[in-house]
Amino acid sequence: MRGGARVALVRQVAMYLAHVALGRSLTEVAALYGRHRTTAAHACEIVEDLREHAAFDRAIAELEHAIRLQVRQPSDAGSN
């Protein structure tokens, strides 16, 4: 079972963030989620369209920022 509309939206947001915040190609994103490249591209288009809504845009922007901060952190922080 693939889940309902909310599950699909969460997956689309995750695909979008993997592409935008992590810089993964649409081909890589599709492979990560077991989908076709065009499905990953469609997911990104949906999220981009939803970003026209201010509250949604703020939430996505905060997620992007948090992801980018985590990616910049060295995995061995605190060790010499």
mmCIF file of the N, C-alpha and C atoms, coordinates in Angstrom:
data_MODEL
# 
_entry.id   MODEL 
# 
loop_
_atom_site.group_PDB 
_atom_site.id 
_atom_site.type_symbol 
_atom_site.label_atom_id 
_atom_site.label_alt_id 
_atom_site.label_comp_id 
_atom_site.label_asym_id 
_atom_site.label_entity_id 
_atom_site.label_seq_id 
_atom_site.pdbx_PDB_ins_code 
_atom_site.Cartn_x 
_atom_site.Cartn_y 
_atom_site.Cartn_z 
_atom_site.occupancy 
_atom_site.B_iso_or_equiv 
_atom_site.pdbx_formal_charge 
_atom_site.auth_seq_id 
_atom_site.auth_comp_id 
_atom_site.auth_asym_id 
_atom_site.auth_atom_id 
_atom_site.pdbx_PDB_model_num 
ATOM 1   N N  . MET A 1 1  ? 0.844  -1.175 0.000   1.00 0.00 ? 1  MET A N  1 
ATOM 2   C CA . MET A 1 1  ? 0.000  0.000  0.000   1.00 0.00 ? 1  MET A CA 1 
ATOM 3   C C  . MET A 1 1  ? 0.896  1.246  0.000   1.00 0.00 ? 1  MET A C  1 
ATOM 4   N N  . ARG A 1 2  ? 0.559  2.217  -0.815  1.00 0.00 ? 2  ARG A N  1 
ATOM 5   C CA . ARG A 1 2  ? 1.383  3.415  -0.961  1.00 0.00 ? 2  ARG A CA 1 
ATOM 6   C C  . ARG A 1 2  ? 1.000  4.508  0.022   1.00 0.00 ? 2  ARG A C  1 
ATOM 7   N N  . GLY A 1 3  ? -0.154 4.434  0.643   1.00 0.00 ? 3  GLY A N  1 
ATOM 8   C CA . GLY A 1 3  ? -0.546 5.462  1.599   1.00 0.00 ? 3  GLY A CA 1 
ATOM 9   C C  . GLY A 1 3  ? -1.469 6.481  0.978   1.00 0.00 ? 3  GLY A C  1 
ATOM 10  N N  . GLY A 1 4  ? -1.957 7.362  1.823   1.00 0.00 ? 4  GLY A N  1 
ATOM 11  C CA . GLY A 1 4  ? -2.899 8.377  1.386   1.00 0.00 ? 4  GLY A CA 1 
ATOM 12  C C  . GLY A 1 4  ? -2.222 9.641  0.895   1.00 0.00 ? 4  GLY A C  1 
ATOM 13  N N  . ALA A 1 5  ? -3.039 10.661 0.715   1.00 0.00 ? 5  ALA A N  1 
ATOM 14  C CA . ALA A 1 5  ? -2.547 11.935 0.185   1.00 0.00 ? 5  ALA A CA 1 
ATOM 15  C C  . ALA A 1 5  ? -1.510 12.574 1.101   1.00 0.00 ? 5  ALA A C  1 
ATOM 16  N N  . ARG A 1 6  ? -1.718 12.476 2.414   1.00 0.00 ? 6  ARG A N  1 
ATOM 17  C CA . ARG A 1 6  ? -0.742 13.068 3.346   1.00 0.00 ? 6  ARG A CA 1 
ATOM 18  C C  . ARG A 1 6  ? 0.600  12.364 3.264   1.00 0.00 ? 6  ARG A C  1 
ATOM 19  N N  . VAL A 1 7  ? 0.571  11.049 3.164   1.00 0.00 ? 7  VAL A N  1 
ATOM 20  C CA . VAL A 1 7  ? 1.810  10.286 3.041   1.00 0.00 ? 7  VAL A CA 1 
ATOM 21  C C  . VAL A 1 7  ? 2.512  10.666 1.742   1.00 0.00 ? 7  VAL A C  1 
ATOM 22  N N  . ALA A 1 8  ? 1.736  10.815 0.688   1.00 0.00 ? 8  ALA A N  1 
ATOM 23  C CA . ALA A 1 8  ? 2.318  11.200 -0.603  1.00 0.00 ? 8  ALA A CA 1 
ATOM 24  C C  . ALA A 1 8  ? 2.964  12.580 -0.510  1.00 0.00 ? 8  ALA A C  1 
ATOM 25  N N  . LEU A 1 9  ? 2.311  13.518 0.159   1.00 0.00 ? 9  LEU A N  1 
ATOM 26  C CA . LEU A 1 9  ? 2.868  14.861 0.293   1.00 0.00 ? 9  LEU A CA 1 
ATOM 27  C C  . LEU A 1 9  ? 4.164  14.833 1.097   1.00 0.00 ? 9  LEU A C  1 
ATOM 28  N N  . VAL A 1 10 ? 4.192  14.062 2.159   1.00 0.00 ? 10 VAL A N  1 
ATOM 29  C CA . VAL A 1 10 ? 5.423  13.953 2.955   1.00 0.00 ? 10 VAL A CA 1 
ATOM 30  C C  . VAL A 1 10 ? 6.550  13.391 2.096   1.00 0.00 ? 10 VAL A C  1 
ATOM 31  N N  . ARG A 1 11 ? 6.257  12.381 1.296   1.00 0.00 ? 11 ARG A N  1 
ATOM 32  C CA . ARG A 1 11 ? 7.268  11.795 0.410   1.00 0.00 ? 11 ARG A CA 1 
ATOM 33  C C  . ARG A 1 11 ? 7.720  12.829 -0.629  1.00 0.00 ? 11 ARG A C  1 
ATOM 34  N N  . GLN A 1 12 ? 6.785  13.606 -1.166  1.00 0.00 ? 12 GLN A N  1 
ATOM 35  C CA . GLN A 1 12 ? 7.133  14.629 -2.146  1.00 0.00 ? 12 GLN A CA 1 
ATOM 36  C C  . GLN A 1 12 ? 8.030  15.695 -1.529  1.00 0.00 ? 12 GLN A C  1 
ATOM 37  N N  . VAL A 1 13 ? 7.719  16.101 -0.307  1.00 0.00 ? 13 VAL A N  1 
ATOM 38  C CA . VAL A 1 13 ? 8.562  17.079 0.381   1.00 0.00 ? 13 VAL A CA 1 
ATOM 39  C C  . VAL A 1 13 ? 9.954  16.490 0.616   1.00 0.00 ? 13 VAL A C  1 
ATOM 40  N N  . ALA A 1 14 ? 10.020 15.246 1.025   1.00 0.00 ? 14 ALA A N  1 
ATOM 41  C CA . ALA A 1 14 ? 11.317 14.603 1.252   1.00 0.00 ? 14 ALA A CA 1 
ATOM 42  C C  . ALA A 1 14 ? 12.121 14.541 -0.043  1.00 0.00 ? 14 ALA A C  1 
ATOM 43  N N  . MET A 1 15 ? 11.468 14.215 -1.147  1.00 0.00 ? 15 MET A N  1 
ATOM 44  C CA . MET A 1 15 ? 12.153 14.192 -2.438  1.00 0.00 ? 15 MET A CA 1 
ATOM 45  C C  . MET A 1 15 ? 12.655 15.586 -2.799  1.00 0.00 ? 15 MET A C  1 
ATOM 46  N N  . TYR A 1 16 ? 11.815 16.570 -2.603  1.00 0.00 ? 16 TYR A N  1 
ATOM 47  C CA . TYR A 1 16 ? 12.178 17.958 -2.893  1.00 0.00 ? 16 TYR A CA 1 
ATOM 48  C C  . TYR A 1 16 ? 13.399 18.379 -2.074  1.00 0.00 ? 16 TYR A C  1 
ATOM 49  N N  . LEU A 1 17 ? 13.369 18.088 -0.783  1.00 0.00 ? 17 LEU A N  1 
ATOM 50  C CA . LEU A 1 17 ? 14.483 18.473 0.089   1.00 0.00 ? 17 LEU A CA 1 
ATOM 51  C C  . LEU A 1 17 ? 15.767 17.729 -0.272  1.00 0.00 ? 17 LEU A C  1 
ATOM 52  N N  . ALA A 1 18 ? 15.639 16.474 -0.647  1.00 0.00 ? 18 ALA A N  1 
ATOM 53  C CA . ALA A 1 18 ? 16.829 15.725 -1.073  1.00 0.00 ? 18 ALA A CA 1 
ATOM 54  C C  . ALA A 1 18 ? 17.430 16.375 -2.313  1.00 0.00 ? 18 ALA A C  1 
ATOM 55  N N  . HIS A 1 19 ? 16.579 16.847 -3.197  1.00 0.00 ? 19 HIS A N  1 
ATOM 56  C CA . HIS A 1 19 ? 17.045 17.478 -4.427  1.00 0.00 ? 19 HIS A CA 1 
ATOM 57  C C  . HIS A 1 19 ? 17.597 18.880 -4.167  1.00 0.00 ? 19 HIS A C  1 
ATOM 58  N N  . VAL A 1 20 ? 16.827 19.708 -3.456  1.00 0.00 ? 20 VAL A N  1 
ATOM 59  C CA . VAL A 1 20 ? 17.180 21.118 -3.286  1.00 0.00 ? 20 VAL A CA 1 
ATOM 60  C C  . VAL A 1 20 ? 18.207 21.328 -2.172  1.00 0.00 ? 20 VAL A C  1 
ATOM 61  N N  . ALA A 1 21 ? 17.951 20.769 -1.001  1.00 0.00 ? 21 ALA A N  1 
ATOM 62  C CA . ALA A 1 21 ? 18.827 21.024 0.145   1.00 0.00 ? 21 ALA A CA 1 
ATOM 63  C C  . ALA A 1 21 ? 20.095 20.178 0.113   1.00 0.00 ? 21 ALA A C  1 
ATOM 64  N N  . LEU A 1 22 ? 19.981 18.967 -0.407  1.00 0.00 ? 22 LEU A N  1 
ATOM 65  C CA . LEU A 1 22 ? 21.141 18.077 -0.430  1.00 0.00 ? 22 LEU A CA 1 
ATOM 66  C C  . LEU A 1 22 ? 21.836 18.037 -1.781  1.00 0.00 ? 22 LEU A C  1 
ATOM 67  N N  . GLY A 1 23 ? 21.214 18.641 -2.785  1.00 0.00 ? 23 GLY A N  1 
ATOM 68  C CA . GLY A 1 23 ? 21.838 18.701 -4.102  1.00 0.00 ? 23 GLY A CA 1 
ATOM 69  C C  . GLY A 1 23 ? 21.864 17.394 -4.860  1.00 0.00 ? 23 GLY A C  1 
ATOM 70  N N  . ARG A 1 24 ? 21.011 16.478 -4.491  1.00 0.00 ? 24 ARG A N  1 
ATOM 71  C CA . ARG A 1 24 ? 20.941 15.197 -5.214  1.00 0.00 ? 24 ARG A CA 1 
ATOM 72  C C  . ARG A 1 24 ? 20.250 15.398 -6.555  1.00 0.00 ? 24 ARG A C  1 
ATOM 73  N N  . SER A 1 25 ? 20.687 14.680 -7.552  1.00 0.00 ? 25 SER A N  1 
ATOM 74  C CA . SER A 1 25 ? 20.028 14.763 -8.858  1.00 0.00 ? 25 SER A CA 1 
ATOM 75  C C  . SER A 1 25 ? 18.648 14.110 -8.762  1.00 0.00 ? 25 SER A C  1 
ATOM 76  N N  . LEU A 1 26 ? 17.785 14.447 -9.700  1.00 0.00 ? 26 LEU A N  1 
ATOM 77  C CA . LEU A 1 26 ? 16.456 13.831 -9.707  1.00 0.00 ? 26 LEU A CA 1 
ATOM 78  C C  . LEU A 1 26 ? 16.556 12.317 -9.907  1.00 0.00 ? 26 LEU A C  1 
ATOM 79  N N  . THR A 1 27 ? 17.544 11.888 -10.653 1.00 0.00 ? 27 THR A N  1 
ATOM 80  C CA . THR A 1 27 ? 17.758 10.448 -10.853 1.00 0.00 ? 27 THR A CA 1 
ATOM 81  C C  . THR A 1 27 ? 18.123 9.781  -9.532  1.00 0.00 ? 27 THR A C  1 
ATOM 82  N N  . GLU A 1 28 ? 19.009 10.419 -8.758  1.00 0.00 ? 28 GLU A N  1 
ATOM 83  C CA . GLU A 1 28 ? 19.395 9.884  -7.446  1.00 0.00 ? 28 GLU A CA 1 
ATOM 84  C C  . GLU A 1 28 ? 18.202 9.865  -6.492  1.00 0.00 ? 28 GLU A C  1 
ATOM 85  N N  . VAL A 1 29 ? 17.450 10.954 -6.473  1.00 0.00 ? 29 VAL A N  1 
ATOM 86  C CA . VAL A 1 29 ? 16.283 11.047 -5.593  1.00 0.00 ? 29 VAL A CA 1 
ATOM 87  C C  . VAL A 1 29 ? 15.283 9.942  -5.945  1.00 0.00 ? 29 VAL A C  1 
ATOM 88  N N  . ALA A 1 30 ? 15.023 9.784  -7.211  1.00 0.00 ? 30 ALA A N  1 
ATOM 89  C CA . ALA A 1 30 ? 14.082 8.745  -7.643  1.00 0.00 ? 30 ALA A CA 1 
ATOM 90  C C  . ALA A 1 30 ? 14.542 7.363  -7.180  1.00 0.00 ? 30 ALA A C  1 
ATOM 91  N N  . ALA A 1 31 ? 15.819 7.085  -7.326  1.00 0.00 ? 31 ALA A N  1 
ATOM 92  C CA . ALA A 1 31 ? 16.346 5.784  -6.906  1.00 0.00 ? 31 ALA A CA 1 
ATOM 93  C C  . ALA A 1 31 ? 16.213 5.597  -5.394  1.00 0.00 ? 31 ALA A C  1 
ATOM 94  N N  . LEU A 1 32 ? 16.467 6.656  -4.632  1.00 0.00 ? 32 LEU A N  1 
ATOM 95  C CA . LEU A 1 32 ? 16.352 6.572  -3.176  1.00 0.00 ? 32 LEU A CA 1 
ATOM 96  C C  . LEU A 1 32 ? 14.943 6.207  -2.731  1.00 0.00 ? 32 LEU A C  1 
ATOM 97  N N  . TYR A 1 33 ? 13.951 6.670  -3.477  1.00 0.00 ? 33 TYR A N  1 
ATOM 98  C CA . TYR A 1 33 ? 12.556 6.449  -3.106  1.00 0.00 ? 33 TYR A CA 1 
ATOM 99  C C  . TYR A 1 33 ? 11.863 5.377  -3.935  1.00 0.00 ? 33 TYR A C  1 
ATOM 100 N N  . GLY A 1 34 ? 12.624 4.693  -4.759  1.00 0.00 ? 34 GLY A N  1 
ATOM 101 C CA . GLY A 1 34 ? 12.049 3.616  -5.557  1.00 0.00 ? 34 GLY A CA 1 
ATOM 102 C C  . GLY A 1 34 ? 11.007 4.105  -6.553  1.00 0.00 ? 34 GLY A C  1 
ATOM 103 N N  . ARG A 1 35 ? 11.273 5.284  -7.120  1.00 0.00 ? 35 ARG A N  1 
ATOM 104 C CA . ARG A 1 35 ? 10.349 5.890  -8.068  1.00 0.00 ? 35 ARG A CA 1 
ATOM 105 C C  . ARG A 1 35 ? 11.089 6.196  -9.363  1.00 0.00 ? 35 ARG A C  1 
ATOM 106 N N  . HIS A 1 36 ? 10.340 6.560  -10.368 1.00 0.00 ? 36 HIS A N  1 
ATOM 107 C CA . HIS A 1 36 ? 10.907 6.967  -11.652 1.00 0.00 ? 36 HIS A CA 1 
ATOM 108 C C  . HIS A 1 36 ? 11.361 8.419  -11.563 1.00 0.00 ? 36 HIS A C  1 
ATOM 109 N N  . ARG A 1 37 ? 12.333 8.793  -12.366 1.00 0.00 ? 37 ARG A N  1 
ATOM 110 C CA . ARG A 1 37 ? 12.855 10.156 -12.365 1.00 0.00 ? 37 ARG A CA 1 
ATOM 111 C C  . ARG A 1 37 ? 11.756 11.186 -12.599 1.00 0.00 ? 37 ARG A C  1 
ATOM 112 N N  . THR A 1 38 ? 10.825 10.890 -13.482 1.00 0.00 ? 38 THR A N  1 
ATOM 113 C CA . THR A 1 38 ? 9.744  11.844 -13.758 1.00 0.00 ? 38 THR A CA 1 
ATOM 114 C C  . THR A 1 38 ? 8.835  12.020 -12.546 1.00 0.00 ? 38 THR A C  1 
ATOM 115 N N  . THR A 1 39 ? 8.716  11.001 -11.724 1.00 0.00 ? 39 THR A N  1 
ATOM 116 C CA . THR A 1 39 ? 7.928  11.110 -10.496 1.00 0.00 ? 39 THR A CA 1 
ATOM 117 C C  . THR A 1 39 ? 8.619  12.043 -9.505  1.00 0.00 ? 39 THR A C  1 
ATOM 118 N N  . ALA A 1 40 ? 9.934  11.928 -9.402  1.00 0.00 ? 40 ALA A N  1 
ATOM 119 C CA . ALA A 1 40 ? 10.689 12.825 -8.528  1.00 0.00 ? 40 ALA A CA 1 
ATOM 120 C C  . ALA A 1 40 ? 10.579 14.264 -9.031  1.00 0.00 ? 40 ALA A C  1 
ATOM 121 N N  . ALA A 1 41 ? 10.654 14.458 -10.331 1.00 0.00 ? 41 ALA A N  1 
ATOM 122 C CA . ALA A 1 41 ? 10.520 15.795 -10.904 1.00 0.00 ? 41 ALA A CA 1 
ATOM 123 C C  . ALA A 1 41 ? 9.129  16.356 -10.622 1.00 0.00 ? 41 ALA A C  1 
ATOM 124 N N  . HIS A 1 42 ? 8.120  15.523 -10.768 1.00 0.00 ? 42 HIS A N  1 
ATOM 125 C CA . HIS A 1 42 ? 6.740  15.945 -10.489 1.00 0.00 ? 42 HIS A CA 1 
ATOM 126 C C  . HIS A 1 42 ? 6.586  16.323 -9.015  1.00 0.00 ? 42 HIS A C  1 
ATOM 127 N N  . ALA A 1 43 ? 7.189  15.562 -8.127  1.00 0.00 ? 43 ALA A N  1 
ATOM 128 C CA . ALA A 1 43 ? 7.139  15.860 -6.694  1.00 0.00 ? 43 ALA A CA 1 
ATOM 129 C C  . ALA A 1 43 ? 7.721  17.242 -6.425  1.00 0.00 ? 43 ALA A C  1 
ATOM 130 N N  . CYS A 1 44 ? 8.842  17.547 -7.047  1.00 0.00 ? 44 CYS A N  1 
ATOM 131 C CA . CYS A 1 44 ? 9.476  18.859 -6.860  1.00 0.00 ? 44 CYS A CA 1 
ATOM 132 C C  . CYS A 1 44 ? 8.586  19.970 -7.398  1.00 0.00 ? 44 CYS A C  1 
ATOM 133 N N  . GLU A 1 45 ? 7.931  19.732 -8.506  1.00 0.00 ? 45 GLU A N  1 
ATOM 134 C CA . GLU A 1 45 ? 7.007  20.728 -9.069  1.00 0.00 ? 45 GLU A CA 1 
ATOM 135 C C  . GLU A 1 45 ? 5.845  20.989 -8.122  1.00 0.00 ? 45 GLU A C  1 
ATOM 136 N N  . ILE A 1 46 ? 5.308  19.935 -7.528  1.00 0.00 ? 46 ILE A N  1 
ATOM 137 C CA . ILE A 1 46 ? 4.192  20.079 -6.587  1.00 0.00 ? 46 ILE A CA 1 
ATOM 138 C C  . ILE A 1 46 ? 4.615  20.930 -5.396  1.00 0.00 ? 46 ILE A C  1 
ATOM 139 N N  . VAL A 1 47 ? 5.783  20.619 -4.833  1.00 0.00 ? 47 VAL A N  1 
ATOM 140 C CA . VAL A 1 47 ? 6.263  21.372 -3.670  1.00 0.00 ? 47 VAL A CA 1 
ATOM 141 C C  . VAL A 1 47 ? 6.528  22.826 -4.061  1.00 0.00 ? 47 VAL A C  1 
ATOM 142 N N  . GLU A 1 48 ? 7.131  23.049 -5.219  1.00 0.00 ? 48 GLU A N  1 
ATOM 143 C CA . GLU A 1 48 ? 7.364  24.429 -5.671  1.00 0.00 ? 48 GLU A CA 1 
ATOM 144 C C  . GLU A 1 48 ? 6.045  25.192 -5.769  1.00 0.00 ? 48 GLU A C  1 
ATOM 145 N N  . ASP A 1 49 ? 5.019  24.560 -6.300  1.00 0.00 ? 49 ASP A N  1 
ATOM 146 C CA . ASP A 1 49 ? 3.705  25.209 -6.406  1.00 0.00 ? 49 ASP A CA 1 
ATOM 147 C C  . ASP A 1 49 ? 3.132  25.517 -5.025  1.00 0.00 ? 49 ASP A C  1 
ATOM 148 N N  . LEU A 1 50 ? 3.301  24.582 -4.094  1.00 0.00 ? 50 LEU A N  1 
ATOM 149 C CA . LEU A 1 50 ? 2.772  24.782 -2.740  1.00 0.00 ? 50 LEU A CA 1 
ATOM 150 C C  . LEU A 1 50 ? 3.515  25.878 -1.989  1.00 0.00 ? 50 LEU A C  1 
ATOM 151 N N  . ARG A 1 51 ? 4.732  26.169 -2.411  1.00 0.00 ? 51 ARG A N  1 
ATOM 152 C CA . ARG A 1 51 ? 5.512  27.212 -1.740  1.00 0.00 ? 51 ARG A CA 1 
ATOM 153 C C  . ARG A 1 51 ? 4.925  28.603 -1.960  1.00 0.00 ? 51 ARG A C  1 
ATOM 154 N N  . GLU A 1 52 ? 3.924  28.715 -2.815  1.00 0.00 ? 52 GLU A N  1 
ATOM 155 C CA . GLU A 1 52 ? 3.224  29.986 -2.995  1.00 0.00 ? 52 GLU A CA 1 
ATOM 156 C C  . GLU A 1 52 ? 2.418  30.344 -1.745  1.00 0.00 ? 52 GLU A C  1 
ATOM 157 N N  . HIS A 1 53 ? 2.138  29.350 -0.910  1.00 0.00 ? 53 HIS A N  1 
ATOM 158 C CA . HIS A 1 53 ? 1.425  29.567 0.350   1.00 0.00 ? 53 HIS A CA 1 
ATOM 159 C C  . HIS A 1 53 ? 2.466  29.904 1.423   1.00 0.00 ? 53 HIS A C  1 
ATOM 160 N N  . ALA A 1 54 ? 2.310  31.058 2.044   1.00 0.00 ? 54 ALA A N  1 
ATOM 161 C CA . ALA A 1 54 ? 3.329  31.595 2.956   1.00 0.00 ? 54 ALA A CA 1 
ATOM 162 C C  . ALA A 1 54 ? 3.703  30.632 4.079   1.00 0.00 ? 54 ALA A C  1 
ATOM 163 N N  . ALA A 1 55 ? 2.725  30.048 4.729   1.00 0.00 ? 55 ALA A N  1 
ATOM 164 C CA . ALA A 1 55 ? 3.020  29.154 5.858   1.00 0.00 ? 55 ALA A CA 1 
ATOM 165 C C  . ALA A 1 55 ? 3.790  27.920 5.397   1.00 0.00 ? 55 ALA A C  1 
ATOM 166 N N  . PHE A 1 56 ? 3.389  27.359 4.279   1.00 0.00 ? 56 PHE A N  1 
ATOM 167 C CA . PHE A 1 56 ? 4.080  26.186 3.731   1.00 0.00 ? 56 PHE A CA 1 
ATOM 168 C C  . PHE A 1 56 ? 5.504  26.574 3.337   1.00 0.00 ? 56 PHE A C  1 
ATOM 169 N N  . ASP A 1 57 ? 5.654  27.726 2.693   1.00 0.00 ? 57 ASP A N  1 
ATOM 170 C CA . ASP A 1 57 ? 6.967  28.196 2.274   1.00 0.00 ? 57 ASP A CA 1 
ATOM 171 C C  . ASP A 1 57 ? 7.901  28.360 3.471   1.00 0.00 ? 57 ASP A C  1 
ATOM 172 N N  . ARG A 1 58 ? 7.384  28.954 4.560   1.00 0.00 ? 58 ARG A N  1 
ATOM 173 C CA . ARG A 1 58 ? 8.212  29.125 5.770   1.00 0.00 ? 58 ARG A CA 1 
ATOM 174 C C  . ARG A 1 58 ? 8.654  27.772 6.320   1.00 0.00 ? 58 ARG A C  1 
ATOM 175 N N  . ALA A 1 59 ? 7.737  26.821 6.361   1.00 0.00 ? 59 ALA A N  1 
ATOM 176 C CA . ALA A 1 59 ? 8.068  25.497 6.898   1.00 0.00 ? 59 ALA A CA 1 
ATOM 177 C C  . ALA A 1 59 ? 9.148  24.820 6.050   1.00 0.00 ? 59 ALA A C  1 
ATOM 178 N N  . ILE A 1 60 ? 9.010  24.892 4.738   1.00 0.00 ? 60 ILE A N  1 
ATOM 179 C CA . ILE A 1 60 ? 10.003 24.276 3.854   1.00 0.00 ? 60 ILE A CA 1 
ATOM 180 C C  . ILE A 1 60 ? 11.344 24.993 3.978   1.00 0.00 ? 60 ILE A C  1 
ATOM 181 N N  . ALA A 1 61 ? 11.307 26.313 4.058   1.00 0.00 ? 61 ALA A N  1 
ATOM 182 C CA . ALA A 1 61 ? 12.553 27.076 4.212   1.00 0.00 ? 61 ALA A CA 1 
ATOM 183 C C  . ALA A 1 61 ? 13.269 26.689 5.505   1.00 0.00 ? 61 ALA A C  1 
ATOM 184 N N  . GLU A 1 62 ? 12.522 26.504 6.581   1.00 0.00 ? 62 GLU A N  1 
ATOM 185 C CA . GLU A 1 62 ? 13.133 26.096 7.852   1.00 0.00 ? 62 GLU A CA 1 
ATOM 186 C C  . GLU A 1 62 ? 13.729 24.696 7.747   1.00 0.00 ? 62 GLU A C  1 
ATOM 187 N N  . LEU A 1 63 ? 13.032 23.800 7.077   1.00 0.00 ? 63 LEU A N  1 
ATOM 188 C CA . LEU A 1 63 ? 13.565 22.448 6.884   1.00 0.00 ? 63 LEU A CA 1 
ATOM 189 C C  . LEU A 1 63 ? 14.839 22.479 6.043   1.00 0.00 ? 63 LEU A C  1 
ATOM 190 N N  . GLU A 1 64 ? 14.825 23.249 4.965   1.00 0.00 ? 64 GLU A N  1 
ATOM 191 C CA . GLU A 1 64 ? 16.029 23.386 4.127   1.00 0.00 ? 64 GLU A CA 1 
ATOM 192 C C  . GLU A 1 64 ? 17.208 23.887 4.951   1.00 0.00 ? 64 GLU A C  1 
ATOM 193 N N  . HIS A 1 65 ? 16.958 24.903 5.743   1.00 0.00 ? 65 HIS A N  1 
ATOM 194 C CA . HIS A 1 65 ? 18.019 25.487 6.576   1.00 0.00 ? 65 HIS A CA 1 
ATOM 195 C C  . HIS A 1 65 ? 18.562 24.452 7.572   1.00 0.00 ? 65 HIS A C  1 
ATOM 196 N N  . ALA A 1 66 ? 17.674 23.743 8.228   1.00 0.00 ? 66 ALA A N  1 
ATOM 197 C CA . ALA A 1 66 ? 18.094 22.729 9.206   1.00 0.00 ? 66 ALA A CA 1 
ATOM 198 C C  . ALA A 1 66 ? 18.911 21.625 8.540   1.00 0.00 ? 66 ALA A C  1 
ATOM 199 N N  . ILE A 1 67 ? 18.487 21.200 7.375   1.00 0.00 ? 67 ILE A N  1 
ATOM 200 C CA . ILE A 1 67 ? 19.217 20.154 6.656   1.00 0.00 ? 67 ILE A CA 1 
ATOM 201 C C  . ILE A 1 67 ? 20.602 20.652 6.269   1.00 0.00 ? 67 ILE A C  1 
ATOM 202 N N  . ARG A 1 68 ? 20.661 21.849 5.736   1.00 0.00 ? 68 ARG A N  1 
ATOM 203 C CA . ARG A 1 68 ? 21.964 22.393 5.319   1.00 0.00 ? 68 ARG A CA 1 
ATOM 204 C C  . ARG A 1 68 ? 22.909 22.554 6.504   1.00 0.00 ? 68 ARG A C  1 
ATOM 205 N N  . LEU A 1 69 ? 22.380 22.945 7.654   1.00 0.00 ? 69 LEU A N  1 
ATOM 206 C CA . LEU A 1 69 ? 23.225 23.043 8.854   1.00 0.00 ? 69 LEU A CA 1 
ATOM 207 C C  . LEU A 1 69 ? 23.772 21.685 9.245   1.00 0.00 ? 69 LEU A C  1 
ATOM 208 N N  . GLN A 1 70 ? 22.941 20.673 9.197   1.00 0.00 ? 70 GLN A N  1 
ATOM 209 C CA . GLN A 1 70 ? 23.371 19.328 9.567   1.00 0.00 ? 70 GLN A CA 1 
ATOM 210 C C  . GLN A 1 70 ? 24.401 18.782 8.597   1.00 0.00 ? 70 GLN A C  1 
ATOM 211 N N  . VAL A 1 71 ? 24.239 19.063 7.342   1.00 0.00 ? 71 VAL A N  1 
ATOM 212 C CA . VAL A 1 71 ? 25.167 18.561 6.323   1.00 0.00 ? 71 VAL A CA 1 
ATOM 213 C C  . VAL A 1 71 ? 26.534 19.214 6.492   1.00 0.00 ? 71 VAL A C  1 
ATOM 214 N N  . ARG A 1 72 ? 26.566 20.459 6.913   1.00 0.00 ? 72 ARG A N  1 
ATOM 215 C CA . ARG A 1 72 ? 27.842 21.162 7.093   1.00 0.00 ? 72 ARG A CA 1 
ATOM 216 C C  . ARG A 1 72 ? 28.586 20.722 8.335   1.00 0.00 ? 72 ARG A C  1 
ATOM 217 N N  . GLN A 1 73 ? 27.905 20.088 9.286   1.00 0.00 ? 73 GLN A N  1 
ATOM 218 C CA . GLN A 1 73 ? 28.540 19.657 10.521  1.00 0.00 ? 73 GLN A CA 1 
ATOM 219 C C  . GLN A 1 73 ? 29.477 18.492 10.240  1.00 0.00 ? 73 GLN A C  1 
ATOM 220 N N  . PRO A 1 74 ? 30.717 18.557 10.699  1.00 0.00 ? 74 PRO A N  1 
ATOM 221 C CA . PRO A 1 74 ? 31.611 17.415 10.522  1.00 0.00 ? 74 PRO A CA 1 
ATOM 222 C C  . PRO A 1 74 ? 31.120 16.234 11.349  1.00 0.00 ? 74 PRO A C  1 
ATOM 223 N N  . SER A 1 75 ? 31.238 15.043 10.790  1.00 0.00 ? 75 SER A N  1 
ATOM 224 C CA . SER A 1 75 ? 30.739 13.849 11.468  1.00 0.00 ? 75 SER A CA 1 
ATOM 225 C C  . SER A 1 75 ? 31.525 13.528 12.741  1.00 0.00 ? 75 SER A C  1 
ATOM 226 N N  . ASP A 1 76 ? 32.753 14.018 12.800  1.00 0.00 ? 76 ASP A N  1 
ATOM 227 C CA . ASP A 1 76 ? 33.586 13.748 13.980  1.00 0.00 ? 76 ASP A CA 1 
ATOM 228 C C  . ASP A 1 76 ? 33.765 15.024 14.821  1.00 0.00 ? 76 ASP A C  1 
ATOM 229 N N  . ALA A 1 77 ? 32.712 15.815 14.951  1.00 0.00 ? 77 ALA A N  1 
ATOM 230 C CA . ALA A 1 77 ? 32.785 17.071 15.710  1.00 0.00 ? 77 ALA A CA 1 
ATOM 231 C C  . ALA A 1 77 ? 33.255 16.797 17.133  1.00 0.00 ? 77 ALA A C  1 
ATOM 232 N N  . GLY A 1 78 ? 34.162 17.632 17.596  1.00 0.00 ? 78 GLY A N  1 
ATOM 233 C CA . GLY A 1 78 ? 34.659 17.516 18.952  1.00 0.00 ? 78 GLY A CA 1 
ATOM 234 C C  . GLY A 1 78 ? 35.881 16.648 19.103  1.00 0.00 ? 78 GLY A C  1 
ATOM 235 N N  . SER A 1 79 ? 36.237 15.900 18.070  1.00 0.00 ? 79 SER A N  1 
ATOM 236 C CA . SER A 1 79 ? 37.444 15.078 18.196  1.00 0.00 ? 79 SER A CA 1 
ATOM 237 C C  . SER A 1 79 ? 38.599 15.766 17.472  1.00 0.00 ? 79 SER A C  1 
ATOM 238 N N  . ASN A 1 80 ? 39.791 15.517 17.937  1.00 0.00 ? 80 ASN A N  1 
ATOM 239 C CA . ASN A 1 80 ? 40.986 16.129 17.329  1.00 0.00 ? 80 ASN A CA 1 
ATOM 240 C C  . ASN A 1 80 ? 41.740 15.145 16.500  1.00 0.00 ? 80 ASN A C  1 
# 
